[in-house]
Amino acid sequence: MKLKKTHDIESISISLEGNQIVIGGWVEDLRKLGKMAFLTVRDVTGIAQVIVKDITLPEDLTRQTVVMVQGIVQATKARDFTYEIKAVSIDILTKAIHPLPIDPIGRLESNIDNRLNARALDMRNQRVAAIFKIRSAVLASLRKTFLEKKFIEITTPKIIGSASEGGANLFSLEYFGKKAYLAQSPQLYKEQMTIGLERVFEIASFYRAEKSHTGRHLSEFTSIDLEAAFMDYTDVIQILEDLVVQVFRDVLTNCQKELAILERQIEIPNVPFERVTYSQLINELSKKGVELKFGDDLLDSHLRMVGESHPGLFFLLDWPMSLKPFYIHPKDDDLLISRSFDLQYGHLELSSGGRRLHDPKILRARISEQGLDPESFEEHLRTFDWGMPPHSGWGMGLDRLMTVIVGTDNVREVVLYPRDPERLSP
Ligand code: AMO
């Protein structure tokens, strides 16, 4: 069985006219015209037209069958191609058995559930593949910027023995006769790692047992996390802004083909991103007839109104301490206001973070104030006695960032095998 390609399809052009080449891919289309046949064969890089003239077409060649085609590059009259391949031999490697669960070319539209049930086949739709190629470019861009800024990549445990940030949204599991949980965030570990490594980042899956049925919540999501010693929240806000802008730049530079397939136009965001305080938003909402007091949370309906007047990227700063997790640091001049922020894209929260408490006495008190049990945080609190530096950080949802880049309002479109309360497989 032939396995070795001489070329990826995107590397073939009419400049190879007369050359013999071998491509491998999937039959996307098949037309028989008398003694001739026209195939289109797609690999991950592109699509080529194959003419079958003097050889016999293998019997039962079905669409989406995987083939290796040996042939000669020649000029073409076809409108959609700049060359064609005259087949010398066609080997079937594995036949696609029809009917297939979805039409991966997208001529027959399938709903998202059917597509997710056949995700591997869905990936042969070039619009879908484009999203995941962009996702890969976004990850590469993020890692590049983190490393340039002298951050060290870490991998923290996902199976943990006690609730990392408190709260009820943890999945539990049985761990050799003990109760364990799936980590909802690397929060405590990344903070601990500022002792010694100073500047760390992690890109990994985390888990939230929330029964949310929205386009922005998943039970398993990819978080981009940063934590940095000797930095205040304004410093890590700046890093977040730089990182996001660089992602847009890199996607524009490296993913032109994918953006064109998606018919998606993006622009590099203007800097600095707008910075709006929580109190300013409360005032803005009050002018729109929504009366909120300092300390009230901003609900989705409020954020949707906010998104109308702030449709792009902006930082929402200085949340009330009462709305923030126990580890967030207050302002020096007003203990009711925190040194925290969210990065918003209109109504959509992309990231949240802030300066952390690094004094263990104050941290212990805050844990109790929030109704959590300091006992269950003792292991974590111990590390604060070993020289915990002042530090700040944030977590950003990669999946949500991807929805902004590719222009969809459903996070399931940008996650390979999404997990939500209804979906646990494939
Ligand atoms: P938070 O809980 O706000 O903060 O999460 C940070 C970001 O992660 C993304 N996110 C989600 N994405 C998809 N589905 C979900 N269920 C989901 N939950 C969260 C969002 C969100 O803005 N430890 C802090 C971060 C920090 O302070 O460093 C934290 O986890 O984009």
Boltz pocket constraint, residues with backbone or C-beta under 6 A from the ligand:
constraints:
  - pocket:
      binder: B
      contacts: [[A, 184], [A, 185], [A, 186], [A, 187], [A, 208], [A, 210], [A, 216], [A, 217], [A, 218], [A, 219], [A, 220], [A, 221], [A, 222], [A, 223], [A, 225], [A, 226], [A, 343], [A, 349], [A, 350], [A, 351], [A, 352], [A, 353], [A, 354], [A, 393], [A, 394], [A, 395], [A, 396], [A, 397], [A, 398], [A, 399], [A, 400]]
      max_distance: 6.0
